[in-house]
Amino acid sequence: MATIKDIAKLAGVSVTTVSKVINNYPDISDKTKEKVIKIMEQQNYRPNAIARSLSTSRSRSIGVFFTDHLNSGLRHPFFRDIIYGIEKTFFRKGYDLILFAHQWGDRFSYTEKCKSRHVDGAILMGMPRTDPNLDKLVNSNIPTVFIDLDIVGKNATYVISDNVQGAKQAVNYLYSLGHIKIGMIMGQRITKPAQDRLIGFQEELTNLGLEYNPEWIIEAEFGEEGGYQAMKRIITQEIRPSAVFCQGDEMAIGAINAIKEHGYNVPQDFSIVGFDNIEISSYVSPGLTTIHQDKLTMGKKAASILLEMINNPNKTFSPVVLPTKLIERESCRKIG
């Protein structure tokens, strides 16, 4: 097994330089960092976390919290891709991840979990803003980055997709195909993405002079079953929209299943747009037109910001809003 001396020798630098790269010191050039990190990866070198924590007062571990309200764990395509981006970034810096999953409504103290596991920082995703335990974490001295939740504090910031603009892209696209009766299946309003996508949906309908019909807006759980049940309610209405924007791809897949079960067709009878661009959206039939959000970049960006926060405790960090884009497939048709 390679040692730090072996890494230094292969990289042509001192042991001190390798140590500074491992601990992310700012006085090492990017070129040297990349060279040392590449050799560490080639040699499968992992710094001794126990010895390093004794010398730096850091555990070199990060707490990653996610709310698993669908009991899907790491199989959930949204969490999976983000966590992969987080892990990929921290692995290169010699950090370990500790994953914490819980259900909405659980008695769960993020601050106490972080302190008991001695993590250097935390990343949280999937939490409703109404969670009473968030404020305690934000007001602690634990560096924290939220994903999909716009919370800031002395030691906290966030990374989020431009959900408002993404919803506007979906509505505008459907309008360009001739649809003027547009409904929406939305997630729970206590989540930030659901709120923002509703705002974007409403604003774009207004901008285009289209009708906002509350009966065509169905709130449901993010997931296939939520989309399935919501679409059943839309199908049974006397006056129905010709197109439906679903706030998540899994919702959209559930909606398509409901449409087929009721003897209708996508896109001939209903045009469907999703949101997320999860992997399966390109394999369902018909292929799902959706709003892409870069989940891998979200994870990488959250991890990079958290590393900077850990190493620069007195610096203020601005939120990051990532752009979205429309991915056109076969689930929508031109009408009129």
Secondary structure by P-SEA (a helix, b strand, c coil): cccaaaaaaaacccaaaaaaaaaccccccaaaaaaaaaaaaaacccccaaaaaaacccccbbbbbbbcccccccccaaaaaaaaaaaaaaaaabbbbbbbbbcccccccaaaaaaaacccccccccccccccaaaaaaacccbbbbcccccccccccccccaaaaaaaaaaaaaaaacccbbbbbccccccaaaaaaaaaaaaaaaaaccccccccbbbbcccaaaaaaaaaaaaaccccccbbbbccaaaaaaaaaaaaaacccccccbbbbbccccccccccccccbbbbcaaaaaaaaaaaaaaaaaacccbbbbbbbbbbbbbbcccccccc
